[in-house]
Amino acid sequence: MPANREIQVLVVDDDPALCELLRTTFELEGISVLDAQHVIEAERILIGVRPDAIVLDIGLPGVDGIFYCERLRESPQTRTIPIIAISGSHEAGVRALRAGANAFAGKPFDPISLLSTVERLVGISPLESALGQIEPAGDASGELRRLIQIGQRQHDLLQHSYRATLEALVDALESRDFGTSAHSHRVSSYATRLSLEVRPSLVDDPTLEWGFLLHDVGTSGIPDDVLLKPGPLDAKERECIEQHTLIGEQLVQHVPLLQGAGLRVIRSHHERWDGTGYPDGRADDEIPAEARIFAVADALDAMTGERPYRSPVSWEDAIAEVRAGRGKQFDPDVVDSLFICESDLRAVYDEVLRPAA
């Protein structure tokens, strides 16, 4: 790349504040930023410009970032442009990497860290490109950059510690209920894929994934003789079980990584479209969208997975049951979306349940 050519980055994100933050950060380092709030606008820009990198939000309105990433990789004009996917969901990030993204940044992210990723992928120092020289040793801006990077490393270590702690909690809960953590990770994969189909912007909330994984954290307050009972529950036992949504909310309501959508999943994932669910008896659109999506994913996994009180049913039978619950137990739009992306969900099911060789 010529040392005197300005680097250009295309940011595709529907959040104007985030675009402005990245513009400010990147332009301080001599990088020109173009921004688009949706895929159509991005396509118009790409007709006349070939950026050096693309920062792509996964939770775009309309066409989601996963599909668009695949499309960019298929086009000869954009096939080799580095793509950095951004999302609040680690699961969505993994899907983006499989779709052809070169790197993934989880939301909320540090713009300096994202800038470093762009520098690495573009393969040249932006300051060198802008000034035509290597940054001098001892330069004040270089020292500031070094201090920011130290702070970012400390932040990353803290975030890693938070994630490790919550992952350990997921494993502990699953070992108690099922003897494995497969359920939480599988149902999280189902729910993330459905979210991308139903409402992609949801995956921008970094708390959502933890809500999916820790949806049943409140079962830690339910006695084993009720939770693991192999037969039908009586009225008192069922009332006890139904408290787990409220217990879960109380347990994690002050945990930063679970505020927002994650907490709403924990409280409301047993509400029903017809208003007969719990704990609040909400109906239709009164139920948070993330909880309506998760309810379908959870039911699908509950029917096809091992449970203390019954044997699993086939995938086909479970899908038929979900279809039968359309407009009763489940949001019709979510059920319809299930059939659009069923092959992806079935791939998750087959992968996790495949016997070891």
ABEGO torsion letter per residue (X at the ends): XBAABBBBBBBBBABAAAAAAAAAAAAAAGBBBBBBABAAAAAAAAAABBBABBBBBABBBEBBAAAAAAAAAABAAAAABBBBBBBABAAAAAAAAAAGBABBBBOBBBAAAAAAAAAAAAGBBAAAAAAGBBBBBGBAAAAAAAAAAAAAAAAAAAAAAAAAAAAAAAAAAAAAAAGBAAAAAAAAAAAAAAAAAABAAAAABAAAAAAAAAAAAAAAABBAAAAABABBBBAAAAAAAAAAAAAAAAAAAABAAABEAAAAAAAAAABBAAGABOAAGBBEAABBAAAAAAAAAAAAAAAABBBAABBBBBAAAAAAAAAAABGBABBAAAAAAAAAAAAAAAAAAAAAABBBX
